[in-house]
């Protein structure tokens, strides 16, 4: 069962165990709320027989026990759901981030930043609510109601049917809306992603928009996306509410059904007053948790879209390979390599060349010619469609990516500086380096020219100020790898390889 819960709800093993514990805690918590009804039933029974006055201490003690029982079960329920859920939420976010680190670059080519951010933040938050509220409370209320239902049948079968016939009907109404709710949920998610993409694009291109006076035109399109999100959310909520409210109305018919059936049986002499009173008392309490269960059931159905998005990341295949390096030298060889980012357009067709160790190999050509693609294939950001790529005689497709990266120092076109000092930005290339080693590498990359002009020199705080490429050259040198992979614009339009 634990494995099924892990697979169904994208949980860790401990998270699945905690979910079961939370459901059990909710079961006992709901069951404890029925204990006062049993105590009240016995009190009324003895009042009708005139014996209650002799057992005053029993009922006072019973009330105290009921209060203690409810408090204790509620404490366990709170700890078993909320605390455990938030611990699992942290584990889930970390596991997703760790999985993203291991995924091939081809996966990120199909996903944008807004989509991935939404999965880590929004989808995780939705599942937090599901595992702390929806699922445990649904299971707890259904399980406790089943126990109560068995007790009702033990008292009177006809009255039990009168009280319980509304339950399967109500749940059937909500379950029948499953496909519609999932469809509405997907459309709502698509609208949210389109809006998030628009906001992300606006942030990334705000300078271009301002310089071309295109803000107003762009914002018109963005506002339309925001309005569409609002529209889709209203439609989705209305679709869910229509079924939940209908089911709740049917559920409320249970009280009327108990009253009418009890009155009919009472007039025929088939039911005593005390049993009738007990069924009315139970019915007044029985449907409250189930009304919440109907809402929880609808919410659980809606979370299937979020779970599917999260499982897409967690279940995606990662690149694997040998962890032991057996390379002989550092020559990079492409042998009849063919590659396409998708099946519609081939980027590289029958490419063969050798970038020899100790030499500079430059790939020169027009934009879109595949120079950056060659660099990415050499580092196994993607796997070639056909052909073979080797480094030092080793097939890169059979090497563990992290082990392969240990052979490379890479400089990308789009580079980023951390909000830290010059010294620490360079030290990222090799964390155990001394200050003297950092400065020596910086001088090789000509970083010392502007660093020495700053007030705090090497300890000056920096960001994106036009010097990022120099720093990346410095970090590439600093890693002391035998293969340096540059993807930069200089005398040539792009230079994709520099092996030394």
C-alpha positions in Angstrom: 0.0 0.0 0.0 2.9 2.4 0.8 4.3 1.9 -2.7 0.9 2.6 -4.3 0.5 5.8 -2.3 4.0 6.9 -3.3 3.3 6.4 -7.0 -0.2 7.8 -6.9 0.5 11.0 -5.0 4.3 11.6 -5.8 5.3 11.0 -2.2 8.5 9.9 -0.5 8.3 6.6 1.4 8.2 8.4 4.7 5.6 10.8 3.3 3.4 7.9 2.4 3.7 6.4 5.9 2.9 9.8 7.4 -0.2 10.1 5.2 -1.5 6.8 6.5 -0.8 7.9 10.1 -2.7 11.1 9.4 -5.7 9.3 8.0 -5.7 7.0 11.1 -5.5 10.0 13.4 -8.4 11.7 11.6 -10.4 8.5 11.9 -10.1 8.4 15.7 -10.6 12.1 16.0 -14.0 11.9 14.1 -14.9 8.8 16.1 -14.3 10.6 19.4 -16.9 13.2 18.4 -19.5 10.5 18.4 -18.8 9.4 22.0 -20.7 12.3 23.6 -23.8 11.2 21.6 -23.6 7.7 23.1 -23.3 9.2 26.6 -26.3 11.4 25.9 -28.3 8.4 24.7 -27.7 6.6 27.9 -28.5 9.7 29.9 -31.9 10.2 28.2 -32.6 6.4 28.5 -32.1 6.6 32.3 -34.0 9.9 32.6 -37.0 8.2 30.9 -36.7 5.3 33.4 -36.1 7.7 36.4 -32.7 6.3 37.3 -30.3 9.1 36.2 -30.1 10.7 39.6 -28.3 7.7 41.0 -25.4 7.9 38.5 -24.5 11.6 38.6 -20.9 10.9 39.2 -20.8 8.5 36.2 -22.1 11.1 33.8 -19.8 13.9 35.2 -16.8 11.5 34.8 -18.1 10.6 31.3 -18.1 14.2 30.3 -14.6 14.7 31.5 -13.4 11.6 29.7 -15.1 12.8 26.5 -13.4 16.2 26.7 -10.0 14.6 27.3 -10.5 12.0 24.5 -11.5 14.7 22.0 -8.5 16.9 23.0 -6.0 14.0 22.8 -7.3 12.7 19.4 -7.3 16.2 18.1 -3.7 16.8 19.2 -2.6 13.6 17.4 -4.6 14.5 14.4 -3.0 17.9 14.2 0.5 16.6 14.5 -0.2 13.6 12.2 -1.4 15.8 9.4 0.0 19.4 9.5 3.5 18.8 11.0 4.1 15.7 8.9 2.8 17.4 5.8 5.1 20.4 6.0 8.1 18.1 6.6 7.1 16.1 3.5 6.6 19.4 1.6 10.2 20.3 2.3 11.4 16.9 1.2 9.3 17.1 -2.0 10.8 20.5 -3.0 14.3 19.3 -2.3 13.7 16.1 -4.2 12.3 18.0 -7.2 15.3 20.4 -7.2 17.7 17.4 -7.0 15.9 15.7 -9.8 16.0 18.9 -11.9 19.8 19.0 -11.4 20.1 15.5 -12.9 17.8 16.0 -15.8 19.3 16.4 -19.3 19.2 19.8 -20.9 16.8 18.5 -23.5 14.1 18.5 -20.8 14.6 22.2 -20.1 14.3 22.9 -23.8 10.7 21.7 -23.6 9.9 23.7 -20.4 10.1 27.3 -19.6 11.1 29.0 -16.3 7.5 29.9 -15.3 6.4 26.3 -15.7 9.2 24.8 -13.6 8.7 27.5 -10.9 5.0 26.8 -10.8 5.6 23.1 -10.3 8.1 23.7 -7.4 6.2 26.4 -5.7 2.5 26.4 -6.6 1.9 22.7 -7.2 3.8 21.8 -4.0 1.6 24.3 -2.1 -1.5 22.7 -3.5 -0.4 19.3 -2.4 0.5 20.6 1.0 -3.2 21.5 1.5 -4.3 18.2 0.0 -2.2 16.1 2.4 -2.9 18.2 5.5 -6.6 18.7 4.9 -8.3 16.9 2.0 -7.1 13.3 2.0 -6.8 12.6 5.8 -10.1 14.2 6.5 -11.9 12.4 3.7 -10.5 9.0 4.7 -11.1 9.7 8.4 -14.7 10.8 7.9 -15.6 7.9 5.6 -14.0 5.3 7.9 -15.6 6.7 11.0 -19.0 6.9 9.3 -18.7 3.3 8.3 -18.2 2.3 11.9 -21.2 4.4 13.0 -23.3 2.9 10.2 -22.6 -0.6 11.4 -23.8 0.5 14.8 -27.0 2.0 13.4 -27.8 -1.2 11.6 -27.4 -3.0 14.9 -30.2 -0.8 16.4 -32.7 -0.7 13.5 -32.2 -1.7 9.9 -35.1 0.4 8.5 -34.0 3.5 10.3 -30.4 2.9 9.3 -31.3 2.7 5.6 -33.3 6.0 6.1 -30.3 7.7 7.5 -27.6 6.3 5.2 -29.2 6.1 1.7 -28.1 9.7 1.0 -24.4 8.8 1.4 -23.7 6.8 -1.8 -26.0 9.1 -3.8 -24.0 12.2 -2.7 -20.6 10.7 -3.3 -21.8 9.4 -6.7 -22.8 12.9 -7.7 -19.3 14.3 -6.9 -17.5 11.3 -8.5 -19.5 11.7 -11.7 -17.9 15.1 -12.1 -14.4 13.8 -12.1 -13.7 14.1 -15.8 -15.3 17.5 -16.0 -13.3 18.8 -13.1 -10.0 17.5 -14.5 -10.8 19.1 -17.9 -11.6 22.4 -16.2 -8.5 22.1 -14.1 -6.2 21.6 -17.1 -7.7 24.6 -18.8 -7.2 26.7 -15.7 -3.6 25.5 -15.4 -3.0 26.4 -19.1 -4.3 29.9 -18.5 -2.1 30.3 -15.4 0.9 29.1 -17.3 0.2 31.5 -20.2 -0.1 34.4 -17.7 3.1 33.4 -15.8 4.9 33.2 -19.1 3.7 36.6 -20.0 4.9 38.1 -16.7 8.3 36.3 -16.9 8.7 37.6 -20.5 7.9 41.1 -19.4 10.5 41.0 -16.7 13.2 39.6 -19.0 12.4 42.1 -21.9 11.4 45.2 -19.9 14.4 47.2 -21.2 13.6 46.3 -24.8 9.9 47.2 -24.3 10.8 50.6 -22.8 13.4 51.4 -25.4 10.9 50.7 -28.2 7.9 52.3 -26.5 6.1 49.0 -26.6 5.0 48.8 -22.9 1.3 49.7 -23.5 0.9 47.3 -26.4 2.5 44.5 -24.4 0.5 45.2 -21.3 -2.7 45.0 -23.3 -1.9 41.4 -24.2 -0.8 40.6 -20.6 -4.0 42.0 -19.1 -6.0 39.8 -21.5 -4.1 36.8 -20.1 -4.8 37.9 -16.5 -8.5 38.3 -17.4 -8.5 34.8 -18.9 -7.0 33.3 -15.7 -9.8 35.0 -13.7 -12.4 33.7 -16.2 -11.1 30.1 -16.1 -10.9 30.2 -12.3 -14.6 31.3 -12.0 -15.7 28.6 -14.5 -13.6 26.0 -12.6 -15.0 26.9 -9.2 -18.5 27.1 -10.5 -18.2 23.7 -12.1 -16.9 22.2 -8.8 -19.4 24.0 -6.7 -22.4 22.9 -8.8 -21.7 19.2 -8.0 -20.6 19.7 -4.4 -23.6 21.9 -3.5 -26.0 19.4 -5.2 -24.5 16.5 -3.3 -24.7 18.5 0.0 -28.4 19.2 -0.6 -29.0 15.5 -1.1 -27.0 14.8 2.0 -29.3 17.1 4.0 -32.3 15.1 2.9 -31.0 12.4 5.3 -32.3 14.3 8.3 -35.8 14.7 6.8 -35.7 11.0 5.7 -34.9 9.9 9.3 -37.6 12.2 10.8 -40.3 11.0 8.3 -39.4 7.3 8.5 -39.1 7.4 12.3 -42.5 9.1 12.6 -44.1 6.6 10.3 -42.6 3.6 12.2 -43.5 5.2 15.5 -47.2 5.5 14.7 -47.2 1.9 13.6 -45.6 0.8 16.8 -42.5 -0.6 15.1 -40.1 1.9 16.7 -39.7 3.1 20.3 -39.3 6.8 21.2 -35.8 6.3 22.6 -34.4 4.7 19.4 -36.1 7.4 17.4 -34.5 10.1 19.5 -31.1 8.4 19.1 -31.4 8.3 15.3 -32.3 12.0 15.2 -29.4 12.8 17.4 -26.9 10.8 15.3 -28.3 12.2 12.1 -27.8 15.8 13.3 -24.1 15.0 13.8 -23.5 12.4 11.1 -23.7 14.6 8.0 -21.4 17.4 9.1 -18.1 15.7 8.5 -19.4 14.1 5.4 -20.3 17.5 4.0 -16.7 18.5 4.4 -15.7 15.1 2.9 -17.6 15.9 -0.3 -15.7 19.2 -0.6 -12.5 17.3 0.1 -13.3 14.7 -2.6 -13.9 17.4 -5.2 -10.6 19.1 -4.2 -8.7 15.8 -4.4 -10.0 15.3 -7.9 -8.8 18.8 -8.8 -5.3 18.1 -7.5 -4.7 15.3 -10.1 -3.5 17.9 -12.6 -0.9 19.2 -10.1 0.2 15.7 -9.2 0.6 14.8 -12.9 2.8 17.8 -13.4 5.0 16.9 -10.5 5.2 13.2 -11.5 6.3 14.3 -15.0 9.5 15.7 -13.4 10.1 12.9 -10.8 9.5 10.1 -13.3 11.6 11.6 -16.2 14.6 9.5 -17.2 18.0 10.9 -16.2 21.2 10.4 -18.1 23.3 7.7 -16.6 26.7 6.1 -17.4 30.0 4.8 -16.1 31.5 6.8 -13.2 35.1 5.6 -13.8 37.0 7.7 -16.3 39.4 5.8 -18.6 40.2 8.5 -21.1 43.5 8.5 -22.9 44.2 12.2 -23.5 41.5 14.8 -24.2 40.9 14.8 -27.9 37.2 15.4 -28.7 36.1 13.5 -31.8 32.7 13.7 -33.7 32.1 10.7 -35.9 29.2 11.0 -38.4 27.1 12.8 -35.8 23.5 13.6 -36.6 21.2 15.6 -34.2 17.8 17.3 -34.1 16.2 19.1 -31.2 12.9 17.6 -32.3 11.9 15.4 -35.1 10.9 18.2 -37.5 14.3 19.8 -38.2 17.8 18.4 -38.3 20.4 20.7 -36.9 23.5 18.6 -37.5 23.9 16.2 -40.4 26.9 13.8 -40.7 29.3 16.0 -38.7 32.8 14.6 -38.3 35.9 16.4 -36.9 38.5 16.1 -34.2 39.4 18.9 -31.7 42.9 17.8 -30.6 44.4 18.4 -27.2 46.9 21.2 -27.0 45.4 23.0 -30.0 42.7 25.7 -30.6 39.7 24.4 -32.6 37.3 27.1 -33.8 33.9 26.5 -35.4 33.0 29.4 -37.6 29.8 30.0 -39.4 26.5 31.9 -39.5 24.0 32.1 -36.7 21.9 29.0 -36.5 24.6 26.8 -38.1 24.9 24.5 -35.1 28.1 25.7 -33.5 26.5 26.0 -30.0 24.8 22.6 -30.5 28.2 21.0 -31.1 29.4 22.4 -27.8 26.3 21.1 -26.0 26.6 17.6 -27.5 30.3 17.4 -26.6 29.4 18.1 -22.9 26.4 15.7 -23.2 23.7 18.3 -22.5 21.9 16.3 -25.2 22.6 12.9 -26.7 23.3 12.7 -30.4 20.5 11.1 -32.6 23.1 9.0 -34.3 26.9 8.8 -34.7 29.4 8.8 -31.9 31.2 11.5 -29.8 34.3 10.7 -27.8 36.6 12.5 -25.4 39.9 10.8 -24.9 38.5 7.7 -26.6 35.5 7.4 -24.3 32.0 7.5 -25.7 30.4 10.5 -23.9 26.9 8.8 -24.2 28.2 6.1 -21.8 29.7 8.4 -19.2 27.9 9.7 -16.1 27.2 13.4 -16.9 28.7 14.7 -13.6 31.9 12.7 -14.2 32.0 14.0 -17.8 31.7 17.6 -16.6 34.9 17.1 -14.5 36.8 17.1 -17.8 35.4 20.4 -19.0 35.6 24.1 -18.2 32.7 25.7 -20.0 31.9 29.4 -20.8 28.4 30.0 -22.1 27.1 33.0 -24.0 24.4 33.8 -21.4 26.3 33.9 -18.1 25.2 35.1 -14.7 27.0 36.6 -11.7 26.0 36.0 -8.1 25.3 38.9 -5.8 28.6 38.4 -4.0 32.2 39.7 -4.0 34.6 39.4 -6.9 36.6 36.9 -4.9 33.7 34.6 -4.2 32.3 34.7 -7.7 35.6 33.4 -9.0 36.0 30.9 -6.2 32.8 29.1 -7.4 35.1 27.5 -10.0 37.0 25.7 -7.2 35.7 26.1 -3.7 38.8 25.0 -1.9 41.1 27.6 -3.5 43.1 30.0 -1.5 42.9 33.8 -2.1 46.3 33.8 -3.8 45.1 31.2 -6.3 41.9 33.1 -7.0 43.9 36.3 -7.7 46.3 34.5 -9.9 43.5 33.1 -12.0 41.8 36.5 -12.2 45.0 38.0 -13.6 45.1 35.4 -16.3 41.6 36.4 -17.3 42.4 40.2 -17.1 40.0 40.7 -14.2 42.5 42.5 -12.1 42.4 45.6 -14.3 39.0 46.7 -13.1 39.0 44.9 -9.8 41.9 47.0 -8.5 40.0 50.2 -9.4 37.1 49.4 -7.1 37.0 50.7 -3.5 37.2 47.3 -1.9 39.2 45.7 -4.7 38.7 41.9 -4.7 36.1 42.1 -1.9 33.9 44.5 -3.8 30.3 43.4 -4.2 29.3 42.9 -7.9 26.3 41.9 -10.0 25.5 42.1 -13.7 27.7 45.0 -14.8 29.1 44.0 -18.1 32.1 42.1 -16.7 30.4 38.7 -16.5 32.2 37.1 -19.5 35.6 37.9 -18.1 34.7 36.3 -14.8 33.5 33.2 -16.6 36.7 33.0 -18.5 38.5 33.3 -15.1 36.4 30.5 -13.6 37.0 28.3 -16.6 40.8 28.7 -16.2 40.4 28.3 -12.5 38.9 24.8 -12.8 42.1 23.6 -14.3 40.4 21.2 -16.7 42.2 19.8 -19.8 39.3 20.8 -22.0 38.0 24.3 -22.2 34.7 24.8 -24.0 34.0 28.4 -25.0 30.8 29.6 -26.6 31.5 33.3 -27.1 31.3 36.1 -29.6 34.7 37.7 -30.5 36.7 38.1 -33.7 34.7 35.2 -35.1 30.9 35.2 -34.7 31.2 32.3 -32.3 34.1 30.2 -31.1 32.8 26.9 -29.7 36.0 25.0 -28.8 39.3 25.8 -27.2 41.2 22.7 -26.1 44.5 22.9 -24.4 
